[in-house]
Each structure stands twice: as structure tokens, then as C-alpha cells.
Amino acid sequence: MIWLDLLLFAVGIALIVKGGDFFVDSASFIAEISGIPKFIVGATIVSLATTMPEMIVSVMAAAQGKYEMAVGNAVGSVTANTGLILSIGIMFMSIAVTRKKYLAKGLLLITAVTAVWLGCLSGKLSIIASVILLAVFAAFVYENVRSAKGDMSTAEGKPSFTKKQLVIKILLFVVGAVMLVIGSDLLVDHGSNIATFLHVPEGIIAVTMVAIGTSLPELVTTITAIVKKQSGLSAGNIIGANIIDLSLILPISSLVSRGQLTIDRQGLVYDMPACFIVVLIAIIPTLITEKFQKWQGAVMLAAYAGYLFLVMR
């Protein structure tokens, strides 16, 4: 019954959003009290934790043989993060960047998008492309740690905590992880059912409903920043999440699928070009002017809307 599929799909999104919140918060706390320097926690653990929804959805889809959804979710999340979420932030807030700090992430993201697109021209993600993507991920982690270490405070120490707080955080970590897995399973299964009912390819559901669903935490954060008039929206965090979505999630999904991560015509003709275009609009002018311009947000949003129109018509 389609209404039940829609309901369970929505429940899956809710579990992913809230479970991701629990997971990130508790993972960061546990990492810090373990003695891991804060700059390492922020540069690696938090970045990885915030992409867990996309990671689990794509890997589970790949494991179930639903390759269009696995690829569509990863690529679609990057397009949604950039063309929808970042563009909204740019249009309503003034966001300045430092070329020195933004350059590396920007170039790594362009490299990742290019590697995915070219590496899939044969119809499936190539081994060479997977190796390049993993190298991009390694470079991203190195750059994050190097940059964070240079910015860290000299007065750094373990946060104080009680035994009760520790137990609660561990429970939330476990609960968050379970919610992510259950939510992802619901999203993949019922997203597939919805696609069948509507007689549309799973890839369309993946790059729209699933991709936007797994990007909801970033969207909520952006809207909150706008309402509170905080220009501290971290474009770097969104760019970083995009790099992980492509450079880590896709190679792992390919490994899980035993090298059979196939790409359909929609992915090659619409999804990847759209992702490439919005990424270039977000990065190239910003590297030149060291500031996000409102026209960039408008153009990116228009490009994203046009892309959705093309894939859903």
C-alpha cells in the first residue's frame, strides 16, 4: 500500500535526522574524553559522523543490489547540499572565506566530482576512479588535521564529565547508530517501493527524496543560522561533507557491490553534470573574490531547480 510506504519512508527520514544528531553529539563527546585532541575530533570524527546518514543509506543500497539508489544518494546529496542548502545560505547571509583555507577543499571537491564522472563513463565506477577518490579522501583528512592543528588553542584539555553523563552519551551513541541503520533500511526499501508504484527509476527517487532526506540536518542548520542572523554558517563544512560523500562513500559502496556499482543513463546525462555545474559555480568565483556572492546562490538554486525539472519530467 503506497500510503504505508510513504509513512515508513517519512519515519526513516525522521530516524536518520534524529539518530544522526544523537550519533554526532555523543561520538564527539566520547572522542574528546578519550584524550583525542579537540582539533583531531573536529577535523575528522565530526566530519565523518555528519555523513553517516548518506554513508549507511548508500552502502545498504549497494549491499541489496540497488546500485542506482546507492550512487544517486551520494551524488544527489552533493548536488542538494550545494545547489539547495549552500545556495539558500549564500542568498540570505554574507559569507566571507579565506582563499588559503578554502583553496584546498575547493580543489579536492572539484577533483572528486571529476573523478566520479569520468570514472563512470564505462557504465560503472572504475577501480582507478575508486583509488583516486580514496586518495582525495586521504588528502582531505590530512588538510583538515593540518589546518585544525594550526588553529587550535594552546589551552586544550579533556572536558570534565560525570559517570552519569558518560553512560548517557554511550547510550545515545548506540541508540543513534541503531536509529541510523533502521532509518536507512526504511528509506531504501520503501523508497524503492515508491519508485515502483510511481513507475519511475529508483535513481530519480534517490537523487530527490532520498538525497534531500539525508541532507535534512544540513538544511535545518542553515535555516537556523539564517533565522538567528548568524553569518557563521560554515561553507567549509558543507564542502567537506560533499568531499566525503564522493571520496569515501562511493568507493566503499563499490567494494560492497564487489565492483559492480553500475551507473544508469540518468546518472551520466543528468545527475553528474548537474553536480559538476553547481560545484563549479560555488567554488571558482569564490576562490577569485574570497566571498560568496548572492548571484551565485541564485544561479545555483536555479540550476538545481532546472535539474529537478529535467529528471522528473
N, C-alpha and C positions, 0 to 999 in steps of 0.2 A: 504494500500500500504506500503510495507516494507521500501521503501526509506523515506517515510514520518515519519514512526515510528522511524527510525534511526536518522533522523534530529531532531525530537522533543525530543528524548532521549538525544541527544547531547545538545540541548537547555536547557533541565532540568539540566544536569550536570553543564553547564555554569552558570545558575541561582543560583544553590546551592553554587558553588565556590565563586562567587562574592557576593551573598547575605549573605553567611556566613562571608565574610570579613567585609562587612558593619555592620553586626549584632554584631560581636565580638568587633570591634573597638568602636562602639557607646555605646554598653552595658557597656564596661569597663569605658568609659568617664563619662557616666551618673551615674554609681555607685560611682565613685570617687568624683564627685562634690556634691553628696548627703551627703557626710560626712562619708561614709563607709570607714574604714581604708584600705589602699592600700594592706596590706597583706591579708585581707579578700577577696578583689576583685581578686587578683591574685590567691589565693588558691581555691576559689570556683566559682565565677562568670565567670571568663575567661575559666576555665576548662569546666564548663557546656556549655558555649556558643560555644566553639570549637567543641562540639559533637552534636550540633543541627542538622546538615545535617543527620547524622545517626539516631538520635532520631526521627525526623519528618518522614523520609522515612520508618523506621520500624513500627512506630505507625500507620501511614496512611495505610500501607500494612496490618497490623493486623486488623484495622477497616474495611477494604474491604474484609477480609476473605482470604487474600493471605499470609497465615502463613509461607509458605516456604521462601517467599521473606523477611518477617519480621525477621525471625531467621537467614536466610542466610546472610542478610546485616549486622546484628550485629556481628555475629561470623566471617563472611568473612572480615569485616573491621578490626577486631583484627588481623586476620591472615595476611592481606595485610599490616597493619601498622607495624607489627613485621617482617614478612618474606620478605617483599619487601622494605618498606621505611626505617626501622631501619637498616636493613642489608646493604643497599646502604650507609647510613651514616657511619656505622662501617667500611666498606671496604675502604672508601676514607678519613676518618678523624680519628684522635686519640681521643678517648673519655674516660676520666677517671671518676670514680664515687667514692663517699664516701659510704662505706658499711653501716654506721649508717643511712644515709638518704635514701639509695636505698633499704635496707632490708625490711622495712615495705611495700612499694609499690610493691616490687617483690613478697613477700609472699601473699599479698592481691590479686594480679593478678592470681597467681597460684591457690589460693583458689577459685576465681571466675570461672576460666576455669573448674576446677574440679567439682564445684557445678553444673555448666551448663551441663556438660557431663553426670554426674551421675544422675542429676535431670531430664534428658530427656530420660533415658533408657526405660521408660514406653511408650514412643511414644509422650509425650507432657511434657512441663515444669511443674514440680510438684509444689504444694503450698509450700512445705518445701524448695525446691530449691530457690523459689522466696524470701522467708523470709531470707534465708542465704545470697542471693545476696544483698538484701536491707541492711542487717547488714554489709556486706562488703563495700557497698557504704557509710554508716554512718561512719564506721571506717576510710575510705579513706578521707572523708571530715574532720574528727577530726584530723587525722595525718597531712593533708595539712595545716590546720589552726595552729596547734601546731608548726609545722616546720617553717611556714612562720612568725609567731609571734616572734619566736626566732631569725630569721634573719633580721627582719625589722629594718629600720633606725630610729634613735631616732628623727630625724628632719623630721617628717612627717606632711603634711598638705594638705588642699584642693588645687587642681590645679586652677590657675587663668583662667578665661574664659569670653568671651563677650556674650551678649544676642544672637547675630547672630550665634556664634559658637554653643550655646546650641540648638537653633532652627534647625540648620543644622544636629546636631547629633541626635536629636529626629526624624527628618525626615528620616535620614539614618537608624535609628533603625527600624522604621515602614517599610520602603522600603525593608530593609534586611530581615525582618520577612516574608513579603509578597513574596519576591523572593524565600525564602526557601520553603514556602508552595507550591507555584506554581511549582517550580522546582522539588520538591519531588513528587508531583502529576503526573507530566510528566514522571518522572523516573519510578514510579511504574506502571502506566498504559501502557506506551509504552515498558517498559522492559518486561511486561507480554505478550504484542503482539509479540515482537521479539522472545520470548521463544516459543510461539505457532507456529509462522512461521517456526522456525528452528527445530521444533519438539523435543525440549529439555525441561526438567523440569524447572520451574521457579527458583528452588533452584540453578541451575547452573548459570543462569543469575545473580542471587542475589549475589553469592559469587565471581563472576568475574567482570562483567561490573558495576553493581550497587555498590558493595563494594569498588572497586578501584575508581569509580567515586566520591563517598562521602569521600574518603580518599585523593583526589587530593590536598587539601590545605596543608596537612602534607607533601605530596611528593614534592610540589613546594617549601615549606620552606626548606626541606632537600637539594634539588638540589641547591637552592640559597646559603645555608651555605657552600656547597662544592665549588661552583664557587668563593665565596668570601674568601675561606680558613678560615672560622670561625669554630673553634672546639667547639663553644658554643651550638651546637645542643643539645637540652635538651632531652636526652633519657627519663628522668623522666616525661616529658610532654607527650611523646608518650605512656609510660607505664600507666600514669594517664588517658589518653583518652581511652585506652583499658579497664581499670577498669570500667569506666563509661559506655562504650559500652555494657558491660556484666551485671554489677550490677544494673544499673538503667534502661536502655532501654528495656532489656528483661522482667523484672517484670512489667513495665508499659505496654508493648505490650501484655503481658499475661492478665493484668487487662482489657485492651481494648477489647481483644478477649473473655472476660468472662471465662478465664481459659482453653480456647480451643487452645492454642498455640501449635499446633501439629508439630512434627519433623519427617521428612521423612528418608528413609534408607540412602540416601546420606549424610544427616546431621550427623547421628550416625556413619557411617562407614568411611567417608572421612573428612567432614568439621571439626568436633570437635576433632578427633585425630590429624589432621594437626595443628589446633590451639594450642592444648596442647603441641605438639612436638616443634614448633618454639618458644613458650613462655618459655619452659624449657631450650632450647638452649641459649636463650637470657639472662635468669636470673641466673641460677645455676652457670655457670663458672664465671660470672661477680661478684657474691657475694663472690666467693673464691679469685679471683685475684684483685678485685676492679678496673678492667679495661675491656673494651670491646676489644676482640681480633679480628684481621682481619679474622681469620679462622672461627669465629662464624658467621660473616657476610656471608662468602662464603657458609657455611653449611646451614644457614637459607635460603639463596636465592635459593640454590639447592633444599632444601626441599619444598620450596614454588613452584618452577617450576615443581617438580615432582608431587606435589598435584594438580596443574592446569592440568597437563597431564592426571592424573587419572580421574578427574571429567569430562573432556571434550572429552575423547576418545570415 
